[in-house]
């Protein structure tokens, strides 16, 4: 993909997406449309990033997907907010075949159990989840607490390495083990943060993964523009950072 080729027009119904697009250095013109994701024209090629369609041919977190098909695709779908949080927490384990029983997923946002289950199925876990909703009073910040039984590894740091391999180079998903855990960590930021806690036992250990994201960050507009950037061959954080 020619990285110098600009997007002639990009459109969305999402105010925050439109705001990012209006400041994006490779977008020439912005318009409104009915899509909550983004429609864009690159060199006469009409393309789309949609939200929350797990049966789409290309669907998922950009960090988990193979980027090569995205560059060639007419359209892709990124997860909705609840599925985004669940995938950050569980995709590394699901892909490695390390989920021993149905995870317990506690969210503070509108949940979509069907999308979460389909999203996890696409990365290797088809055993369902136990889903709960809880109002944590975090304003525009979305949160998940996920508890999952995993086979106890010989070396507990293997779990750290698994998440590092998946997300360690990502601008949009970051591990944070030191900050005071709360909405200020991600409020107004384009990235999500996660934290791991393991309670060793035999034969299975309990792993707790906590995730935070601004509603318009990794769980929203920033994720949409990230996907568009990858489809165009642009720098992943272009226009967002």
N, C-alpha and C positions, 0 to 999 in steps of 0.2 A: 504494500500500500504506500502510495506517495504521501509522505507526511506533510508536504508543502501544499497539498490540495485542500482548499478551505471548504467548510460546509456552507453552502449558499443560503440555506434557510433551515432553521430548526424550530419546532413548535411543540407546545404542551398546554395542558389545562392546569398544571400544577404551578402555582405562583412562585414557589421556591426554585423549581427547575428553571422557569423562565428567567428568574433573577440571575442564576448561575450562567445560563446561556447568554444573557445580555452582556456579560463581562468576559465571556470565553474568547480568547484571542484567535480561534480558528472558525468562529461562527460569524458570518457576515450579516445575517438578518434573523430576527426572532419574531414569531407570530404565535397566536393562540390557536389551539385545536382541541379536539375532544379527548385526546389520549392523556392519561395521567402520567405516562412515561414521557418519551420524546420521539417525534417523527423528524427525520432529517434527510436532507438531500446532499449527497457528496458526489460531485461530478456527474449529475444527472441520475444517480442511483438512489432511489427512494428506499429508506431503511427505517427500522423502528426498534426501540427498546420499550417493552411493555413491563407490567408489574403483576406478579402473582398468578402466572399461568403455568403450573408445574407440568402440564402435559405438552407444552411447547417442545419443538424439536431440540432447541437449545434453551436450557433453564438452569439457574443456580447462581451461587456466589461466583463472581469472577475469579476469586482466589482459588476456587476448587475446580473450575472448568478448565478445559484445554483452550487456550487462547486462539490457536490456529483456526478452528472452525468459526470462531466469532468474527475474525477478520473477513471471512468470506460469506457471512450470513446476511440474508435480507432482514431477519428479525431475530431477536432473542428476548427472553423474559427473565428479569431478576425477581427474587422472592419478595413477597410482602413482608411487613415488619416482623410479624410473629415468626414466620419461617426463617427470616434472616437471623434472628437471635438464636433460634434452635440449631440452624446449620453451623453458625460460628461455634456453638458449644459442642456439637456432636459429630459434625462431618469428619474430622480427623479420626475419631474412634470408629465410626461406621465404615469408612473406607479401609481401615486396618482390621476389620472384623473383631473388634474388641468390646462390643456391647453385649453383655451377658443376659440382660433382662430389660423389659420395657422401662425406659427412662421416665423419671418424674420431672415434668417441665412446669415451672411456675412463672407466669407472665403478668405484667402490669398493663398490658395493652389488649386491644380487641384480638381475641385469638381466632385462628382458623385451623382447627385440628386436621381437617381434610388436607389442606395445603402442606402443613407441617409433615404429616405422615407420608404424603407423596414425595415431598422434597427429600426426606430421609431415605425413602425407598430408592431414590435415584442415586444415592451415595452408598447404598449397601445395607440399610437396615429396614426390614419390613415387619418388625414385631410390634409396631404400634408404640404409643406413649400413654402416660397418665398425665393429663393436662389440667392445670388449675389456674384461675385468674385471681389476682389480688391487687387492690388499689394501694400503691405505696406512696402516693402524694408527691411524685417526682416531676410534676409539670410536664414539660415537653420532652422529658427523657424517658426512654423505654428501657425496661430491665427484664432480665430472665435469670432465674436460678434453676439449674438443672442438676439433678442427682441421678447417677447411673452406676450400676454395678459393672465392674470390668475384671477380667482375669488378672490376678495379682502378678505383675511382671517380676522377673528376677531382680531387676534394677528399677526402682521407682522413678529415676530420672529419665527412663525411656519414654514416659508419658510426656514429660516436658519437651523432649526431643521431637516427639510426634507433632505437637502443636507448633513448635519452632519451625519444623520443616514445612508445615502447611502455611503458616502466617508470618513467619519471621521477617520476610522481605516486603510485607504489605504495608502500604501507606495507610490503608483504610481499616485494618484490623490489628490492634496492638495489645500485647500483654502488659498489664500493670499490676504489680504486686506491692507497690510501695506507697501510692497515693492514699489519702483518706477516701475510702470508697463512698461515692455519692454522686449526685447529678452534676456537680461542678467539673468533674473529670472530663465530661464529654459535651456539656451544654454549649451549643453553638459551634461544635467541632464536626468535621466531616467523617471522623473515624469512630469506630467502636473499640471498646477495651474489654478484655476478659481477664479472669483470675481463676487459678486452679487450686483446689485443696483435695488431698487424697487421704483417706482413712484406711490404712493397710489392714488386711485380714486375709484369711485363707478359706477357700480357694479364690474367693473374689474380694476385691477392695471396693470401697465406695468413693467415687470421684464426684466432687461438686464443682461445677463450672458456673461462674457468675459473669454476666455480660451486661454492658451498658452502652446505649447509643442515643444520640439526639434523634428525635423523630424525623428531622430533615437531613440527618447525616447519613451514616451507613445504612440506616433503616429507611431512607427516603431518597431525597433529591440527589444527594451526593453519589449514592450507588447507581442511580440512573445515568448520571453524567460520566461516571467511571466506566460503565459498560459501553457507552457511546464512544468514549476515547479509545478504548481497546478495539472496538470495531473499526475505527478509522486509522488505527496505527499510531495514535498520538501518545504522548507521555500520559501515564495513567492518572496523574493528579492535575493535569492541565485544566485551568479554569476553576479548579476547586480549592487548591491549596493557597 
